[in-house]
């Protein structure tokens, strides 16, 4: 009976034995998700960048034209004012008293002149009747001329005193923003002492400090790239002003780069980065710093084949490095897809899946 069951048992076990002796199935190919960027036409990176801030082209230090004690501050720093708007006031009591005295002197001079002119008319009538001499008439005529001169002086003195009273109020010389004010009530100021800074509306500029070895490049550059740190927006600009001497403390030259196309995103005091154009900018590519792979002193980037979705390592030369960007040349061209994250986890020929594109 056992012999009769043997063929059936062998038929059952043989397929299992052959399956156990066969090769194991190949493991599934690893597909690694990566972030990437497409190298665009705006990838050229300036060779030099200088930190600066946005300033108004016209910045005026405001001060009272007379001395006195501040009794009223009418605006705060950061407020927008109109031309002629009052910013602060001094105690004008003493100037008002002086104006009253000068006006009284003016009234006295007017009455004195009127009296002298009336006397001259009477003298002329007496001369016609031969009651007085011509010399007396001439003497009275000189008295009239002196009284008229005194009236002119009294009027000018009164006008000057009126101006002094008006100078006790500090007003804006143009429409703009008060960027700084130190005229607090109780402060005693001298004539001409700056107590406020007014940034006039209109043109905006980037103020930078340039080392002496970059002066030639700055003067010869036709345009500049101005980048706002907060908004990550880019503008073009041109050199408007360059200091003739270096700052004695920093040994750098102050320069102003006028923005050609500012918009509402440009605010006073914003941090900005000004880039000098690079002679080889057309050959350089700007990438996120995370796209760069460093191995044994050499630099590479991973380029994605759009057809096979596989990556290949390409050698590049680093031209410039910023806080979050790198300018490279060689190995890649515009329009290619470059991995921007996880570059140390890839290998040549590895298949990848594409996540959201990152900004270059």
Secondary structure by P-SEA (a helix, b strand, c coil): ccccaaaaaaaacaaaaaaaacccccccbbbbbbbbbccccccccccbbbbbbbbbcccccccccccccccccccccccccccccccccccaaaaaaaaaaaaaaaaaaaaaaaaaaaaaaaaaaaaaaccccaaaaaaaaaaaaaaaaaaaaaaaaaaaaaaaaaacbbbbccccccccccccccccccccccccccccccbbbbbbcccccaaaaaaaccbbbbbbccccccbbbbbccccccccccccbbbbbbbbcccccccccccbbbbbccccccccbbbcccccccccccbbbbbbbcccccbbbbbbbbbccccccbbbbcccccccbbbbccccccccccbbbbbcccccc
